[in-house]
Amino acid sequence: MAIMVREIILKYRLRKVTEEELNNGYLKKISRPEEAVNAIKDLADEGTEKFVCLFVNSKNRILVKQTVNTGTVNQANPIIREIFRYALACDAASLICGHNHPSGDPDPSDEDIKVTAKLVEAGKLMGIIVLDHLVVSSTSFYSFSEENMM
């Protein structure tokens, strides 16, 4: 007979949403890239690259905004596994990734394109849709979904 080393027990507890959570965007519906950019625009003026994800439910309402990686002045290397660990933890149906370019140029790098392809592929395997990957700067943004790069 197999020995159980550890057991995971999931307990759900319903509670009311606080006013602070609502003011910070909890359950805000995302319909267009511009709305997602508004949720992550605080990244635009950062001096180092930060990679964040908006984890959303099946109605495209924000459940969690999470910084998954803080990089250097010209790169952020998100760990794909960690992104989906957060998605599973908050029962997200899909996610929107975004990061800033401190240089002010929102055009994606070759590495940005590779990371996006990996995210989309991993999402397909996990059953979690990657809706978009945004690159933001203080004056503009780039949306992979708008450019049909997903």
Rosetta silent file (secondary structure, phi, psi, omega in degrees, C-alpha in Angstrom):
SEQUENCE: MAIMVREIILKYRLRKVTEEELNNGYLKKISRPEEAVNAIKDLADEGTEKFVCLFVNSKNRILVKQTVNTGTVNQANPIIREIFRYALACDAASLICGHNHPSGDPDPSDEDIKVTAKLVEAGKLMGIIVLDHLVVSSTSFYSFSEENMM
SCORE:     score description
SCORE:     0.000 S_00000001
   1 L     0.000  138.796 -179.278    0.000    0.000    0.000 S_00000001
   2 L   -71.355  143.535  177.111    1.274    3.496   -0.899 S_00000001
   3 L   -96.737  130.130  178.274    2.248    5.833    1.893 S_00000001
   4 L   -84.394  118.331 -178.685    0.834    9.338    1.674 S_00000001
   5 L   -81.025  -42.408 -177.381    3.634   11.782    2.293 S_00000001
   6 L  -151.715  145.552  179.256    1.582   14.951    2.160 S_00000001
   7 L  -121.525  136.164  176.869   -2.020   15.852    1.518 S_00000001
   8 L   -99.149  126.992  178.118   -3.259   19.071   -0.011 S_00000001
   9 L  -117.378  120.481  178.229   -6.516   20.331    1.390 S_00000001
  10 L   -98.761  126.715  177.583   -8.289   23.114   -0.459 S_00000001
  11 L  -125.479  127.800  178.544  -10.736   25.151    1.561 S_00000001
  12 L  -108.266  137.093 -179.584  -12.814   27.905    0.043 S_00000001
  13 L  -132.237  120.711  178.780  -14.358   30.596    2.151 S_00000001
  14 L   -78.262  137.898  175.118  -16.700   33.159    0.692 S_00000001
  15 L  -146.758  161.927  178.650  -16.257   36.713    1.870 S_00000001
  16 L   -77.486  147.401  176.569  -17.337   40.113    0.742 S_00000001
  17 L   -73.233  135.892  179.416  -15.033   42.157   -1.420 S_00000001
  18 L   -80.900  159.735  178.463  -13.552   45.102    0.454 S_00000001
  19 H   -63.675  -37.526  178.218  -13.840   48.653   -0.797 S_00000001
  20 H   -61.003  -42.400  177.933  -10.048   48.882   -1.035 S_00000001
  21 H   -61.594  -43.273  178.799   -9.988   45.840   -3.342 S_00000001
  22 H   -63.936  -40.867  179.244  -12.630   47.394   -5.562 S_00000001
  23 H   -66.263  -25.238 -179.907  -10.730   50.697   -5.668 S_00000001
  24 L   -92.958    8.419  173.144   -7.594   48.819   -6.720 S_00000001
  25 L   102.515    0.636  179.116   -9.273   47.167   -9.700 S_00000001
  26 L   -58.871  129.806 -179.208  -10.507   43.869   -8.302 S_00000001
  27 L    66.540   16.195  173.702  -13.192   42.471  -10.633 S_00000001
  28 L   -72.509  132.863 -178.080  -12.703   45.309  -13.111 S_00000001
  29 E   -80.015  135.131  177.507  -13.612   44.036  -16.580 S_00000001
  30 L  -110.073  115.009 -179.777  -10.898   44.111  -19.251 S_00000001
  31 L  -113.743  -24.080 -175.788  -12.283   44.316  -22.796 S_00000001
  32 L  -137.218  156.256  178.452   -9.518   46.108  -24.704 S_00000001
  33 H   -55.497  -35.499 -179.626   -5.737   46.379  -24.470 S_00000001
  34 H   -60.087  -35.072  179.019   -6.063   50.028  -23.382 S_00000001
  35 H   -70.294  -37.418  176.094   -7.956   48.914  -20.270 S_00000001
  36 H   -67.546  -39.419  177.513   -5.234   46.417  -19.389 S_00000001
  37 H   -59.730  -41.517  178.487   -2.597   49.107  -19.954 S_00000001
  38 H   -59.680  -33.237 -179.178   -4.450   51.331  -17.469 S_00000001
  39 H   -74.680  -21.316 -178.552   -4.200   48.534  -14.903 S_00000001
  40 H  -119.031   10.808 -174.613   -0.414   48.266  -15.320 S_00000001
  41 H   -62.778  -17.894  177.383    0.514   51.846  -16.241 S_00000001
  42 H   -63.265  -17.553  177.617    2.314   52.289  -12.918 S_00000001
  43 H   -72.972  -27.367 -168.322    5.154   50.264  -14.494 S_00000001
  44 L   -53.694  -36.161 -175.295    5.829   52.819  -17.214 S_00000001
  45 L   -98.239    9.598  178.417    8.089   55.070  -15.141 S_00000001
  46 L   -69.736  147.430 -179.940   10.079   52.322  -13.428 S_00000001
  47 L   -84.892  -14.035  175.928   13.837   52.433  -13.922 S_00000001
  48 L  -124.991  157.955  178.942   14.123   48.662  -14.254 S_00000001
  49 L   -71.565  135.061  174.473   12.018   46.207  -16.220 S_00000001
  50 E  -127.440  138.567 -179.406    9.189   44.636  -14.263 S_00000001
  51 E  -112.032  119.934 -179.442    7.025   41.809  -15.530 S_00000001
  52 E  -122.563  160.262  174.975    3.468   41.686  -14.183 S_00000001
  53 E  -131.864  140.788  169.087    0.421   39.574  -14.873 S_00000001
  54 E  -101.906  117.200  178.028   -3.249   40.313  -14.580 S_00000001
  55 E   -96.548  125.798 -172.585   -5.019   37.080  -13.740 S_00000001
  56 E  -123.797  156.766  179.062   -8.639   37.206  -14.842 S_00000001
  57 L   -85.878 -172.748 -176.319  -11.740   35.066  -14.470 S_00000001
  58 L   -69.247  -12.505  176.865  -13.901   33.664  -17.269 S_00000001
  59 L  -101.061   14.004 -178.713  -15.701   37.018  -17.582 S_00000001
  60 L    60.047   36.887  175.590  -12.365   38.868  -18.067 S_00000001
  61 E  -103.854  135.105 -175.320  -12.584   40.470  -14.639 S_00000001
  62 E   -66.066  124.511  174.107   -9.316   41.048  -12.770 S_00000001
  63 E   -96.108  -44.381 -175.344   -8.771   38.667   -9.871 S_00000001
  64 E  -148.331  141.156  167.905   -5.121   39.452   -9.111 S_00000001
  65 E  -113.220  121.114 -173.872   -2.370   41.758  -10.325 S_00000001
  66 E  -132.665  128.925  170.249    0.991   40.194   -9.534 S_00000001
  67 E   -78.148  122.896 -177.279    4.574   41.254  -10.193 S_00000001
  68 E  -105.377  -15.275  178.316    6.306   38.042  -11.234 S_00000001
  69 E  -160.984  137.661  170.346    9.786   39.355  -11.992 S_00000001
  70 E  -115.560  123.267 -174.420   11.904   42.438  -11.453 S_00000001
  71 L  -106.934 -139.666 -178.216   14.808   42.614  -13.870 S_00000001
  72 L  -113.259 -166.362 -178.647   17.485   45.064  -14.877 S_00000001
  73 L   -67.626  -18.359 -178.318   17.463   48.248  -16.957 S_00000001
  74 L  -137.278   14.076  174.718   17.033   46.284  -20.165 S_00000001
  75 L  -161.796  147.663  170.586   15.625   42.851  -19.374 S_00000001
  76 L  -134.360  126.650 -176.799   13.182   40.935  -17.229 S_00000001
  77 L  -111.286   86.042 -178.654   13.283   37.164  -17.409 S_00000001
  78 L   -68.814  145.554  177.158    9.966   35.838  -16.148 S_00000001
  79 L   -94.135  115.238 -174.864    9.814   32.196  -15.136 S_00000001
  80 H   -55.459  -42.533 -179.801    6.922   30.654  -17.046 S_00000001
  81 H   -57.019  -42.666 -179.032    6.312   28.090  -14.323 S_00000001
  82 H   -65.720  -37.825  179.025    5.845   30.819  -11.705 S_00000001
  83 H   -60.024  -45.976 -178.215    3.332   32.674  -13.861 S_00000001
  84 H   -77.020  -22.407  173.299    1.131   29.609  -14.150 S_00000001
  85 H   -64.412  -44.125  176.446    1.594   28.755  -10.482 S_00000001
  86 H   -63.858  -42.344 -179.122   -0.018   32.103   -9.649 S_00000001
  87 H   -60.275  -43.493  179.123   -2.740   31.509  -12.258 S_00000001
  88 H   -67.318  -38.819 -177.845   -3.629   28.148  -10.736 S_00000001
  89 H   -63.553  -32.218 -178.486   -3.538   29.529   -7.197 S_00000001
  90 L  -104.925   12.979  178.324   -6.153   32.174   -7.958 S_00000001
  91 L    56.526   41.469 -179.934   -8.269   29.972  -10.280 S_00000001
  92 L   -74.500  140.883  174.421   -7.660   32.261  -13.252 S_00000001
  93 L   -86.525  -28.914 -179.771   -9.259   31.322  -16.559 S_00000001
  94 E  -155.445  175.901 -179.254   -6.847   33.519  -18.474 S_00000001
  95 E  -149.383  157.794  175.107   -4.110   36.077  -18.024 S_00000001
  96 E  -126.362  123.777  179.452   -2.653   39.226  -19.492 S_00000001
  97 E  -100.450  154.085  175.969    1.084   39.777  -19.160 S_00000001
  98 E  -158.654  150.890  172.647    2.843   43.075  -19.344 S_00000001
  99 E  -149.891  165.221 -178.075    6.192   44.635  -18.760 S_00000001
 100 E  -101.856  157.669  169.768    7.828   48.002  -19.167 S_00000001
 101 L  -118.465  103.310 -179.378   10.696   49.196  -21.307 S_00000001
 102 L   -57.507  -21.496  179.899   12.584   51.873  -19.339 S_00000001
 103 L   -67.047  -19.380 -178.521   14.165   53.013  -22.625 S_00000001
 104 L    93.672   -7.329  179.255   10.785   54.446  -23.648 S_00000001
 105 L   -99.232  111.060 -176.473   10.564   52.331  -26.818 S_00000001
 106 L   -80.870   -0.762  179.042    7.656   49.874  -26.523 S_00000001
 107 L   -61.908  134.976 -176.605    8.655   47.808  -29.571 S_00000001
 108 L   -71.403  145.215  175.384    9.174   44.197  -28.469 S_00000001
 109 L   -83.291  170.615  175.586   12.624   42.672  -28.426 S_00000001
 110 H   -59.520  -38.547  178.795   13.393   39.238  -29.883 S_00000001
 111 H   -65.152  -38.662  176.586   13.358   37.912  -26.315 S_00000001
 112 H   -59.487  -41.803 -179.559    9.884   39.432  -25.733 S_00000001
 113 H   -65.701  -41.887  179.389    8.619   37.585  -28.802 S_00000001
 114 H   -65.222  -44.093 -179.882   10.138   34.275  -27.608 S_00000001
 115 H   -62.583  -41.187  179.583    8.697   34.642  -24.103 S_00000001
 116 H   -61.755  -44.405  178.826    5.257   35.394  -25.534 S_00000001
 117 H   -61.492  -40.974  178.486    5.346   32.270  -27.707 S_00000001
 118 H   -65.380  -41.789  178.629    6.362   30.159  -24.679 S_00000001
 119 H   -61.094  -46.431 -179.015    3.586   31.673  -22.564 S_00000001
 120 H   -62.007  -44.472 -179.742    0.943   30.979  -25.196 S_00000001
 121 H   -64.127  -45.821  178.111    2.133   27.383  -25.640 S_00000001
 122 H   -62.314  -40.395  178.294    2.253   26.729  -21.893 S_00000001
 123 H   -60.939  -40.000  177.715   -1.185   28.284  -21.524 S_00000001
 124 H   -61.897  -42.938  179.334   -2.605   25.914  -24.132 S_00000001
 125 H   -65.034  -35.322 -176.643   -1.191   22.948  -22.230 S_00000001
 126 H   -88.312  -12.660 -176.272   -2.577   24.226  -18.926 S_00000001
 127 L    77.374   25.633  178.546   -5.963   25.313  -20.253 S_00000001
 128 L  -120.846  117.914 -174.176   -5.278   28.931  -19.287 S_00000001
 129 E   -78.719  130.879  172.281   -5.616   31.422  -22.122 S_00000001
 130 E   -92.268  106.495 -175.036   -2.948   34.075  -22.564 S_00000001
 131 E   -75.011  -37.497 -176.600   -5.046   36.992  -23.803 S_00000001
 132 E  -165.008  160.721  169.384   -2.265   39.491  -24.429 S_00000001
 133 E  -130.612  121.215 -176.479    1.284   40.538  -23.696 S_00000001
 134 E  -110.362  140.874  171.994    1.737   44.293  -23.371 S_00000001
 135 E  -117.052  120.244 -175.503    4.931   46.322  -23.471 S_00000001
 136 E  -113.310  147.810  170.222    4.438   49.736  -21.901 S_00000001
 137 L  -131.944  179.128 -176.482    6.453   52.926  -21.857 S_00000001
 138 L   -68.358  -19.156 -176.720    5.606   56.319  -20.417 S_00000001
 139 L  -116.815  -18.117 -177.543    4.108   57.519  -23.719 S_00000001
 140 L  -157.036 -175.437  178.571    2.788   54.456  -25.558 S_00000001
 141 E  -150.709  164.068  176.153    2.374   50.685  -25.542 S_00000001
 142 E  -124.526  131.291  178.858    2.639   47.618  -27.765 S_00000001
 143 E  -114.750  118.678  178.174   -0.009   44.885  -27.715 S_00000001
 144 L   -61.895  -37.519 -179.038    0.925   41.467  -29.065 S_00000001
 145 L   -69.126  -39.460  177.948   -2.748   40.591  -29.578 S_00000001
 146 L   -64.956  -30.310 -179.265   -3.481   43.777  -31.538 S_00000001
 147 L   -92.537    9.691 -179.960   -0.492   43.048  -33.775 S_00000001
 148 L    54.685   41.926 -179.015   -1.625   39.406  -34.260 S_00000001
 149 L  -103.701   15.814 -177.272    1.590   38.143  -32.685 S_00000001
 150 L  -115.888    0.000    0.000   -0.115   35.566  -30.421 S_00000001
